[in-house]
Amino acid sequence: MLLTEWNWDDALEVRWEEGREEGEKRGRNEVLELMEQGYTPEQIKMKLSLKTETAGK
């Protein structure tokens, strides 16, 4: 038995927050990986900004 009523707005908010946290985690891991490969901060910034620009197309 459910003790509370299902609320779509709350469910969507939780899902959005979980997705944001997962994206941040993946981004941090990607930056660390590039740093380990010897990329400079400027190169990492350029590489990631190019990746996000093409992801939306």
N, C-alpha and C positions, 0 to 999 in steps of 0.2 A: 504494500500500500504506500502511495506517495503521500508525504506529509505536507507538501507544498504544491501549488498549482504550476504547471509548465508555463514558462514565459519566453516567447520567441525573442523578444528584445534582449533579455538577459543572456539567452543562449548564444545569440549572434555576437553580443559584446564579448563574451568569454572566448568564443572562437576567434574573433578578430585579435584579441589580446594574445592568445596562444600563437597565432600565425605571425604576429609582429615579433614576439619573443624568439620564435624559431628562425625568422629571417635575420634578426640581429645575431643570433648564435652562428648561423651559416656565414654571415658577413665577417664576423670576427675570425672564424676559422680560415676563411679564404685569405684574409689579410695576413694572418700568421704564416700561412703556407707560402704566400708570396715573399714575405720577409725572409723566411728560411731559404728561399731560392735565390736570395741576394738582390731583390728589387729594392730600389730606393723608395722613400715615401712618395716622391713626386711621380715615379713610374707606377706605383700602386694606385695612386689617385687617378691617373690617366687611364690605366687599364680598367679599373672598376667603373669609371664614368662612361667609358665607351661601351662597356658591357650593359649598363643600365639603359643607355640611349637606344641600343639595338633591341633590348628585351621588350620595349613597348611597341615595336613595329610589327 
